[in-house]
Amino acid sequence: MPKFAANLTMLFNEVPFLDRFEKAAQAGFDAVEFLFPYPFPAAEIKSRLEANKLTLVLHNLPAGNWDGGERGIAVLPDRVDEFKTGVAQAITYATALGVKQINCLAGKAPAGVPADTLRQTFVSNLKYAAAELKKAGIRLLIEPINSFDIPGFYLTGTSQALSILDEVGSDNLLVQYDIYHMQRMEGELASTLTKNLARIGHVQLADNPGRNEPGTGEINYDFLFAHLDKIGYSGSIGCEYKPATNTEAGLGWFKRARAA
């Protein structure tokens, strides 16, 4: 049976963030993930994890002005110093919280910057981050995101991500494979997971269309869960979806998957 991690940025958002840990545990999750820990003291998050017997499996590097619409800074040539500062901050939090992998959001490609400059900046930043995180025993991930939800996002497909992994050349850099994003961009979910399993560090889910819970759209999640077991995926699956009504009402899929 797959191991599931509740994405607290998306789930249980009817309550304040720090109260979502208890909600996740009550719903039957034993692991969580979220976008960013940085608005809160690490000690406060750690106490919520421990009180609810939860493992934190993933958070992201700082990603710029999120509320202002930024979705990462790793491709921005004029933000390299900020990126490096964010790596240090992420390591501090991840070490305190026991997190073993951190995702790097590439960001939106700015107008007027040559494509080779964007790639060189991204690769250079990833080389730096992968090396720094490796010293701390933390893996670095990069995530392709569909260009419909985030127009202009730099990293949009599996093959592009793999070519960047090749260029970076670090054994501490893997792909975060989001089933929803890749269904929208390229399909071929099962074969892509099988072919690239050794280079995939984390999987996330949501159904399509709508980015709601499994069972609300076109993706055959019963098949994919069994397929991930069959091919030997041993990591967690992050539940990064928008509940169609509320989280508790939409957890039938989770109960069925755990019972399978």
Secondary structure, 3 states (H helix, E strand, C coil): CCEEEEECCCCCCCCCHHHHHHHHHHHCCCEEECCCCCCCCHHHHHHHHHHCCCEEEEEECCCCCCCCCCCECCCCHHHHHHHHHHHHHHHHHHHHHCCCEEEECECECCCCCCHHHHHHHHHHHHHHHHHHHHHCCCEEEECCCCCCCCCCECCCCHHHHHHHHHHHCCCCEEEEEEHHHHHHHCCCHHHHHHHCHHHEEEEEECCCCCCCCCCCCCCCHHHHHHHHHHHCCCCEEEECCCCCCCCHHHCHHHHHHHHC
